[in-house]
Amino acid sequence: MHNRAKGGRFTEEQVASIKDNLILEKLEYLQAIAEETVNELGCPDIQISECDISRAQDLQIRLRAPSWPCFMSLKIQLTGRNIAPAFAAMGGKKEDHQAFKRFADQLNQPVMKGTPHFIGLWQIDGNPKRGINPSRPSLDEEEQIADCIKRMCQMVESEHS
């Protein structure tokens, strides 16, 4: 496991949470849901990343396609209970941020300067609640997770075309 967080290392509490809450196994499960959903959509150009646990606040898998102006992030909290689906800029280059800003503008979502270029699905839905809701499904709600993935893929395709 990569060791990053405070001072460049995970805290002992974070490492314990990752192990105790079976985060890697849950990310693999989420990866399987994403693969099945992408296959159902018939979108072979969508690439699904390996499980990324390099940063405690960003335990995730990512979906991206060469034509997209952003990637989709499916994060799991350290508690291992909820999924936080979001869009994020492809990288730190100026062109990546500009492409993401154009995408965000089409969704009527503000992207502030000096902050990470990130839009949570719950923000687009106008749902500020941080608990379980259709835009932040519980990990045991496989159908809701698949629906979020489908919807987000369709949003990227339609807003970018």
N, C-alpha and C positions, 0 to 999 in steps of 0.2 A: 504494500500500500504506500502511495506517495505520502510524505509527511509535510503537510502545509497547513497553516492557519496562523495563530498568534505566534509571532517570531519565526514563521516559516515551518512550524510543526503543529500537528494535531495535538490538542490537549488530551490527556488521559481519558477524560470524560467523553470526548468526541469519539475516540477509538473504541471505548467501551460501548457507546451507543451504536456505532456502526456494526459491531459484532453482535451485541445483545438483540438489536432490532432487525438482524438479518438483512441489512441494507443491500449488500451485494446480490443476495438471492432474489430480493424484491426487484432490484434493477434488472436482473436477468429475466424475471417474469414480465416486467414492463416491456422489455425488449422483445419478448415473444409476442405480446399483444400487438406491439407496433408492427412487427414483421407480418403478422397475420392480417392486420388492418390494411397495410400498404398493399399486400397481395390482393386483398378483396377489391381495393380501389383500382387495381390494374396499373400501378405506377412503378414500373421497374427502375426508373431513374432516381427514385428516392432512396438515399443511402441512410442506413441506421447505424449510429456509432456503437462502439463498444461501451460498456458501462464505465462511467467516469466518476471516480471517488477521489480525485486529486485535491479537491477543496471541500471542506466540511459543509459550507453553505451552498455548494453546487453539486450535490450527488445526483447525477443525471445521465440520461441518454439524449442524443440529439438526432433529429431528422433533417436532412437537407437534400436539395436537388440542385444541379448545376445552374438551372434557370432561375432559382429563387434569389430574392434580394436579402434573405435572412435565413436563419435556421430555426427550427422548432426545438425547444428544450422541454423535456419532461423530467422535472426534478422531483425527488423524494426528500421529504424533511428527515432530519435525524431521528424523529420519532417513528418513522417508517409507516405512517398512517395515510397521509394524503399525497396526491400528485399535484404539482403546480405547473400546468402547461403554459408556456410562454413563447413569444417570438423574441429573437435577439439578433443584433448585427452580426454579420459573418466574421468580422475581425476588427482590428483597430485602425485599419487604413481609412483615410479620409473618404475614399470612394465607397467603402463599405458602409460608413456612417451616412453618407449622402443617399445611397440606395435604400437604406433602412428608413431614413427620414421620409423619403418619397412614399414608401410603403405605409409608414405610420400615418402620413397625411391622408392617404386614401382611406384609411380606417378611422379618420378623425381622432387620432390619438396624439397628444402632444409628446414630443421627445425633447427633453431639456438638455441644454449644453452642460457639459461637465459631469453628467451622470451616465451610468452605463445605459447603452441603448437596448432597452428591454421593455416589452409590453406583455403583461400577464393576460391570459384569456379572460380572467375574471374582471379585469379593468375594461376590456372591450364590451363585456356583457353588462357593465355598469353595476357590478356587484362587488362592493368593497369588503364584504364579509370574508374573513380569513379562514373560516371553518369549512366544513364539508358543504359543497354546493355543486351543481352540475359543471361549473367552470373549474373547480378544484376537487375532483372526485376522490373518494376514498379508494385505497388500493384494492379493496375487495369488490369494487364496482366495475368489473371488467367491461361491461357494456357501455357505461358512461365514459370510461377511458377511451375505448375504441371510437365512440361518438365524438369526443374532443379531438382526437387525432384526425378523423375524417373531416371534421368541420374546419380545423386549422389548415389542412392540406388544401381544401377547397378555397379557403380565404386567400391563401398565398397565390394559388393559381389564378383566381378570378381578379384579385386586386393588382396582380403584377402583369396581367396580359393586356 
